[in-house]
């Protein structure tokens, strides 16, 4: 054996191999959780729970949006490790990893944990590409109904969003810049929507003003997971992760909003148009309930959420969103209605997440995503570019206040139901 090989072998024996293996397994679990789109608080929770089960005395963790730094200590030994990830929302993996963290006991070996992680990592998307694209189309069609569009508009939006999501997923596989992918997918969806509505008009299909639901065709691009988890991270004073997620979400919204303005300007459409409801009560509430359920279910399936969890999120979101719309119809401030709806979502999710063995974020994000004012955000961006300052300010402030209100409602629910949210981090 050479002197260099002998020196390397001696250094290896200075630190117990089993301790190294435990730290690496815990770090891998956290990296997979972060890569699936979980919040920083959830990543720390599963890592800490697993570390205790594996016999690690202390774990100091710093979680960002794309990286984890962890220092583990045991019996006077310590090891610091760093991992970088590229987040991509996968609710199925979040659920599977949360369940795994609860299954790990003091009897679990590192080899068994790594094998379970191998199995989760090897699992492909829960639903085929076409199913996820159709789910996005169904969700956006439901949004068209909630924006007071007619059935012809909803059909056109559904087809356009399905095509846009297909293009988005195929372009992401090519390795293109993510913001360019978002812009191109938005343009494709908007052009498809305008072509579809023109065809329906030629066929004599009944329609409302198509401009009203123009933004619904790109709502599948709303970065719901980073927006909500970023807000929750900020509430927990995870500033690094929270700011990064919110900035990333803002950039995605900006790319999409620019596409909305570009297409609207070329075809001389109005991206800021609104419309009154086409139905009276109680038919209006019934339509909103159906649209709400389809919308939440569609987004949940788009995120690869297990169907039982997705259906539960849809039921929660449907009731909460219908209540929010009733409050706004009664002239309650939009922010107050959003706080109440998000609080209800958070409290109900806390009751059903444990029986389902699901991470709460997989229930709350799809449920509140249908309440995120994506249309108002895109309209604000388009109005800003057009120089319509009044519309930009009105739509922009409405979007910001509602997002903050949703985050506040979810945060209050966490404080009321999770003990660690009552303590300083």
C-alpha positions as CSV (number, residue, x, y, z in Angstrom):
1,X,0.0,0.0,0.0
2,X,1.3,3.5,-0.9
3,X,1.9,6.2,1.6
4,X,-1.1,8.2,0.2
5,X,-3.4,5.2,0.4
6,X,-2.3,4.5,4.0
7,X,-2.9,8.1,5.0
8,X,-6.4,8.1,3.4
9,X,-7.3,4.9,5.2
10,X,-6.1,6.2,8.5
11,X,-8.2,9.4,8.1
12,X,-11.2,7.3,7.4
13,X,-10.9,5.5,10.7
14,X,-10.7,8.7,12.6
15,X,-14.5,9.1,12.2
16,X,-16.9,6.1,12.7
17,X,-18.3,5.0,9.4
18,X,-21.7,4.2,11.0
19,X,-22.0,7.8,12.2
20,X,-21.2,9.1,8.7
21,X,-23.8,6.7,7.2
22,X,-26.5,8.0,9.6
23,X,-25.8,11.6,8.8
24,X,-25.8,11.0,5.1
25,X,-29.1,9.1,5.3
26,X,-30.8,11.9,7.3
27,X,-29.4,14.5,4.8
28,X,-30.6,12.5,1.9
29,X,-34.1,12.3,3.4
30,X,-34.2,16.1,3.9
31,X,-32.8,16.8,0.4
32,X,-35.5,14.7,-1.2
33,X,-38.2,16.4,0.9
34,X,-36.9,19.8,-0.1
35,X,-36.7,18.8,-3.7
36,X,-40.3,17.7,-3.6
37,X,-41.4,21.2,-2.7
38,X,-41.9,20.9,1.1
39,X,-41.5,24.0,3.4
40,X,-38.4,24.5,5.4
41,X,-40.2,23.8,8.6
42,X,-41.4,20.4,7.3
43,X,-37.9,19.5,6.1
44,X,-36.4,20.2,9.5
45,X,-39.2,18.3,11.2
46,X,-38.7,15.1,9.3
47,X,-34.9,15.3,9.5
48,X,-34.9,15.9,13.2
49,X,-37.4,13.1,13.9
50,X,-35.4,10.6,11.8
51,X,-32.1,11.7,13.4
52,X,-33.4,11.0,16.9
53,X,-34.6,7.6,15.8
54,X,-31.1,6.8,14.4
55,X,-29.3,7.8,17.6
56,X,-28.0,11.2,16.6
57,X,-27.8,13.4,19.7
58,X,-28.1,16.8,18.0
59,X,-28.9,18.1,14.6
60,X,-28.4,21.8,13.5
61,X,-30.1,22.4,10.2
62,X,-30.1,25.4,7.8
63,X,-32.6,25.0,5.0
64,X,-32.9,27.3,2.0
65,X,-34.9,27.0,-1.1
66,X,-32.3,24.9,-3.0
67,X,-29.8,23.9,-0.3
68,X,-29.4,22.2,3.1
69,X,-26.5,22.6,5.5
70,X,-26.6,20.2,8.4
71,X,-24.2,19.6,11.4
72,X,-24.8,16.4,13.4
73,X,-23.3,15.6,16.8
74,X,-23.0,12.3,18.7
75,X,-20.8,11.4,21.6
76,X,-18.3,14.1,21.0
77,X,-18.2,13.6,17.2
78,X,-19.6,16.0,14.7
79,X,-20.0,16.1,10.9
80,X,-21.2,18.9,8.6
81,X,-22.7,18.1,5.3
82,X,-24.2,20.2,2.5
83,X,-26.7,19.3,-0.2
84,X,-28.1,21.2,-3.2
85,X,-31.4,20.4,-4.9
86,X,-33.5,21.6,-7.7
87,X,-37.1,21.8,-6.3
88,X,-39.9,20.3,-8.4
89,X,-43.3,19.9,-6.7
90,X,-44.3,16.3,-6.1
91,X,-46.9,15.9,-3.4
92,X,-46.7,12.1,-3.6
93,X,-43.0,12.2,-2.5
94,X,-43.7,14.7,0.2
95,X,-46.4,12.3,1.6
96,X,-44.3,9.2,1.2
97,X,-41.3,10.8,2.9
98,X,-43.4,12.1,5.8
99,X,-44.8,8.6,6.3
100,X,-41.3,7.2,6.2
101,X,-40.1,9.6,8.8
102,X,-42.8,8.4,11.2
103,X,-42.0,4.7,10.4
104,X,-38.3,5.0,11.3
105,X,-37.6,3.7,14.8
106,X,-34.6,2.9,16.9
107,X,-34.7,-0.6,15.4
108,X,-34.4,0.8,11.8
109,X,-31.0,0.4,10.3
110,X,-29.3,2.9,7.9
111,X,-29.4,0.3,5.2
112,X,-33.2,-0.2,5.6
113,X,-33.7,3.6,5.5
114,X,-31.6,4.0,2.4
115,X,-33.5,1.2,0.7
116,X,-36.8,2.9,1.4
117,X,-35.4,6.2,0.1
118,X,-34.2,4.3,-3.0
119,X,-37.7,3.0,-3.6
120,X,-39.2,6.5,-3.2
121,X,-36.6,8.1,-5.5
122,X,-37.1,5.4,-8.1
123,X,-40.8,5.9,-8.3
124,X,-41.8,7.9,-11.3
125,X,-44.7,10.5,-11.4
126,X,-47.8,9.1,-9.9
127,X,-49.9,10.0,-12.9
128,X,-48.9,9.9,-16.6
129,X,-48.0,13.2,-18.4
130,X,-51.3,13.3,-20.2
131,X,-53.4,12.9,-17.0
132,X,-51.5,15.7,-15.3
133,X,-52.0,17.9,-18.4
134,X,-55.7,17.2,-18.4
135,X,-55.9,17.9,-14.7
136,X,-54.4,21.3,-15.3
137,X,-56.9,21.9,-18.1
138,X,-59.8,20.9,-15.9
139,X,-58.6,23.2,-13.1
140,X,-58.3,26.2,-15.4
141,X,-61.7,25.5,-16.9
142,X,-63.1,25.6,-13.4
143,X,-61.4,29.0,-12.9
144,X,-63.1,30.2,-16.0
145,X,-66.4,29.4,-14.4
146,X,-65.4,31.2,-11.2
147,X,-64.5,34.2,-13.3
148,X,-68.0,34.3,-14.6
149,X,-67.2,32.9,-18.1
150,X,-69.7,30.9,-20.1
151,X,-69.4,27.2,-21.0
152,X,-67.8,27.9,-24.3
153,X,-65.1,29.9,-22.6
154,X,-64.5,27.1,-20.1
155,X,-64.1,24.6,-22.9
156,X,-61.7,26.8,-24.7
157,X,-59.7,27.5,-21.5
158,X,-59.6,23.8,-20.7
159,X,-58.2,22.8,-24.0
160,X,-55.7,25.6,-24.1
161,X,-54.4,25.0,-20.6
162,X,-54.0,21.2,-21.3
163,X,-51.9,22.0,-24.4
164,X,-49.9,24.6,-22.5
165,X,-49.1,22.2,-19.6
166,X,-48.0,19.5,-22.1
167,X,-45.7,22.0,-23.7
168,X,-44.4,23.1,-20.4
169,X,-43.6,19.6,-19.2
170,X,-41.9,18.7,-22.5
171,X,-39.8,21.9,-22.5
172,X,-38.7,21.4,-18.9
173,X,-37.3,18.0,-19.9
174,X,-35.1,19.8,-22.5
175,X,-33.2,21.8,-19.8
176,X,-34.3,25.2,-21.0
177,X,-34.3,28.2,-18.6
178,X,-37.3,27.8,-16.4
179,X,-38.6,31.3,-16.8
180,X,-38.3,31.0,-20.6
181,X,-40.3,27.8,-20.4
182,X,-43.0,29.5,-18.4
183,X,-43.2,32.4,-20.9
184,X,-43.4,30.0,-23.9
185,X,-46.0,27.8,-22.2
186,X,-48.1,30.8,-21.4
187,X,-47.9,32.1,-25.0
188,X,-48.9,28.7,-26.4
189,X,-51.8,28.4,-24.0
190,X,-53.1,32.0,-24.7
191,X,-52.8,31.6,-28.5
192,X,-54.6,28.2,-28.3
193,X,-57.4,29.8,-26.2
194,X,-57.9,32.7,-28.6
195,X,-57.9,30.3,-31.6
196,X,-60.4,28.0,-29.8
197,X,-62.8,30.9,-29.0
198,X,-62.6,32.1,-32.5
199,X,-63.6,28.6,-33.8
200,X,-66.4,28.4,-31.3
201,X,-67.7,31.8,-32.4
202,X,-67.7,30.6,-36.0
203,X,-69.7,27.6,-35.0
204,X,-72.2,29.8,-33.2
205,X,-71.5,28.6,-29.7
206,X,-72.9,30.8,-27.0
207,X,-70.2,32.9,-25.3
208,X,-69.6,35.7,-22.9
209,X,-66.8,38.2,-23.3
210,X,-63.7,36.1,-24.0
211,X,-61.4,38.7,-22.5
212,X,-62.9,38.1,-19.1
213,X,-61.4,34.6,-18.8
214,X,-58.2,35.2,-20.8
215,X,-56.0,34.9,-17.7
216,X,-57.7,31.7,-16.7
217,X,-55.9,29.9,-19.6
218,X,-52.5,30.4,-17.8
219,X,-53.5,29.9,-14.2
220,X,-51.8,26.4,-14.2
221,X,-48.6,28.4,-14.1
222,X,-49.4,30.1,-10.8
223,X,-46.5,29.0,-8.5
224,X,-48.8,27.9,-5.7
225,X,-46.4,25.7,-3.7
226,X,-43.5,28.2,-3.5
227,X,-45.8,31.1,-2.9
228,X,-47.6,29.4,0.1
229,X,-44.6,27.6,1.6
230,X,-42.6,30.8,1.2
231,X,-45.2,32.8,3.1
232,X,-45.2,30.1,5.8
233,X,-41.4,30.2,6.0
234,X,-41.5,33.9,6.5
235,X,-44.1,33.5,9.3
236,X,-41.6,31.1,11.0
237,X,-38.8,33.6,10.5
238,X,-37.1,31.3,8.0
239,X,-36.1,34.4,6.1
240,X,-33.5,32.9,3.7
241,X,-35.9,30.2,2.4
242,X,-39.0,32.4,2.6
243,X,-37.6,35.3,0.7
244,X,-36.1,33.0,-1.9
245,X,-39.4,31.2,-2.5
246,X,-41.4,34.5,-2.7
247,X,-38.9,36.0,-5.1
248,X,-38.9,32.9,-7.3
249,X,-42.8,32.9,-7.3
250,X,-42.8,36.6,-8.2
251,X,-40.5,36.0,-11.1
252,X,-42.7,33.2,-12.4
253,X,-45.7,35.4,-12.1
254,X,-43.8,38.2,-14.0
255,X,-42.9,35.9,-16.8
256,X,-46.5,34.7,-17.1
257,X,-47.9,38.2,-16.8
258,X,-45.6,39.5,-19.5
259,X,-46.8,36.7,-21.8
260,X,-50.4,37.7,-21.1
261,X,-49.7,41.3,-21.9
262,X,-47.8,40.5,-25.1
263,X,-50.5,38.3,-26.5
264,X,-53.3,40.6,-25.5
265,X,-51.5,43.6,-27.1
266,X,-51.0,41.7,-30.4
267,X,-54.6,40.7,-30.7
268,X,-55.9,43.9,-29.1
269,X,-57.7,42.0,-26.3
270,X,-58.2,43.4,-22.8
271,X,-56.4,41.4,-20.1
272,X,-58.2,43.5,-17.4
273,X,-61.8,42.8,-18.4
274,X,-64.3,41.6,-15.8
275,X,-67.8,40.3,-16.0
276,X,-70.9,39.9,-13.8
277,X,-72.2,36.4,-12.9
278,X,-74.2,34.7,-15.6
279,X,-76.4,32.9,-13.1
280,X,-78.6,33.8,-10.2
281,X,-78.8,32.1,-6.8
282,X,-78.9,29.2,-5.9
283,X,-77.6,28.1,-9.3
284,X,-74.6,30.4,-8.9
285,X,-73.5,28.8,-5.6
286,X,-74.0,25.3,-7.0
287,X,-71.9,26.1,-10.0
288,X,-69.2,27.6,-7.7
289,X,-69.2,24.4,-5.6
290,X,-68.7,22.2,-8.6
291,X,-66.1,24.4,-10.1
292,X,-64.3,24.7,-6.8
293,X,-64.1,21.0,-6.4
294,X,-62.9,20.4,-9.9
295,X,-60.4,23.2,-9.6
296,X,-58.8,22.0,-6.4
297,X,-58.8,18.4,-7.5
298,X,-57.2,19.3,-10.8
299,X,-54.4,21.2,-9.2
300,X,-53.8,18.5,-6.6
301,X,-53.5,15.8,-9.3
302,X,-51.2,18.2,-11.3
303,X,-48.9,18.1,-8.2
304,X,-49.0,14.3,-8.2
305,X,-51.0,14.1,-5.0
306,X,-52.3,10.7,-4.0
307,X,-56.0,10.5,-5.1
308,X,-57.4,10.1,-1.5
309,X,-55.5,13.1,-0.4
310,X,-56.4,15.1,-3.5
311,X,-60.1,14.3,-3.1
312,X,-59.9,15.4,0.6
313,X,-58.2,18.6,-0.4
314,X,-60.8,19.3,-3.0
315,X,-63.6,18.8,-0.5
316,X,-62.0,21.2,2.0
317,X,-61.2,23.8,-0.6
318,X,-64.6,23.6,-2.2
319,X,-66.4,24.4,1.1
320,X,-63.9,27.1,2.1
321,X,-63.9,28.8,-1.2
322,X,-67.7,28.8,-1.5
323,X,-67.8,30.4,1.9
324,X,-65.2,33.0,0.9
325,X,-67.2,33.9,-2.2
326,X,-70.4,34.2,-0.2
327,X,-68.7,36.6,2.1
328,X,-67.4,38.8,-0.7
329,X,-70.8,38.8,-2.3
330,X,-72.1,40.1,1.0
331,X,-69.6,43.0,0.7
332,X,-67.1,41.6,3.3
333,X,-63.6,42.8,2.6
334,X,-61.7,40.4,0.3
335,X,-58.8,40.1,2.8
336,X,-61.1,39.3,5.7
337,X,-62.9,36.7,3.6
338,X,-59.6,35.1,2.6
339,X,-58.3,35.0,6.2
340,X,-61.5,33.2,7.3
341,X,-61.3,30.7,4.4
342,X,-57.6,29.9,4.9
343,X,-58.1,29.5,8.6
344,X,-60.9,27.0,8.0
345,X,-58.7,25.1,5.5
346,X,-55.8,25.0,8.0
347,X,-58.0,23.8,10.9
348,X,-59.8,21.1,8.9
349,X,-56.5,19.9,7.4
350,X,-55.0,19.6,10.9
351,X,-57.9,17.2,11.7
352,X,-57.6,14.9,8.7
353,X,-53.8,15.0,7.9
354,X,-52.9,12.5,10.5
355,X,-55.6,9.9,9.6
356,X,-54.5,10.2,6.0
357,X,-50.8,10.2,7.0
358,X,-50.3,13.1,4.7
359,X,-48.2,16.2,5.0
360,X,-50.5,19.1,5.8
361,X,-49.1,21.2,2.9
362,X,-50.4,18.6,0.4
363,X,-53.9,19.4,1.6
364,X,-53.7,23.1,2.3
365,X,-51.8,24.3,-0.9
366,X,-54.3,22.9,-3.4
367,X,-57.2,24.0,-1.2
368,X,-56.1,27.6,-1.1
369,X,-54.6,27.8,-4.5
370,X,-58.0,28.3,-6.0
371,X,-58.3,31.4,-3.8
372,X,-54.9,32.9,-4.9
373,X,-55.8,35.8,-7.2
374,X,-53.7,34.7,-10.1
375,X,-56.0,36.5,-12.6
376,X,-55.7,39.8,-10.6
377,X,-51.9,39.4,-10.6
378,X,-51.6,38.9,-14.3
379,X,-54.1,41.8,-14.9
380,X,-52.0,44.1,-12.7
381,X,-48.8,43.2,-14.6
382,X,-50.6,43.8,-17.9
383,X,-52.0,47.1,-16.7
384,X,-48.6,48.2,-15.5
385,X,-47.0,47.6,-18.9
386,X,-50.0,49.3,-20.6
387,X,-49.5,52.3,-18.4
388,X,-53.0,52.0,-16.8
389,X,-51.8,53.0,-13.4
390,X,-55.1,53.0,-11.6
391,X,-56.0,49.4,-12.8
392,X,-52.5,48.2,-12.0
393,X,-52.6,49.6,-8.4
394,X,-56.1,48.3,-7.8
395,X,-55.4,44.8,-9.1
396,X,-51.9,44.7,-7.6
397,X,-53.0,45.6,-4.1
398,X,-55.9,43.2,-4.2
399,X,-53.6,40.4,-5.2
400,X,-51.0,41.2,-2.5
401,X,-53.6,41.6,0.3
402,X,-55.4,38.4,-0.6
403,X,-52.1,36.4,-0.7
404,X,-51.0,37.9,2.7
405,X,-54.5,37.1,4.1
406,X,-54.3,33.5,3.0
407,X,-50.9,33.1,4.5
408,X,-52.1,34.7,7.8
409,X,-55.1,32.3,8.0
410,X,-52.9,29.3,7.4
411,X,-50.3,30.6,10.0
412,X,-53.0,31.1,12.6
413,X,-54.3,27.6,12.0
414,X,-50.7,26.2,12.5
415,X,-50.2,28.3,15.7
416,X,-53.5,26.9,17.1
417,X,-52.8,23.3,16.2
418,X,-49.1,22.7,16.2
419,X,-47.1,23.2,19.4
420,X,-43.8,24.0,17.7
421,X,-45.4,27.0,15.9
422,X,-46.0,28.6,19.3
423,X,-42.3,28.7,20.1
424,X,-39.5,30.8,18.6
425,X,-37.4,28.9,16.1
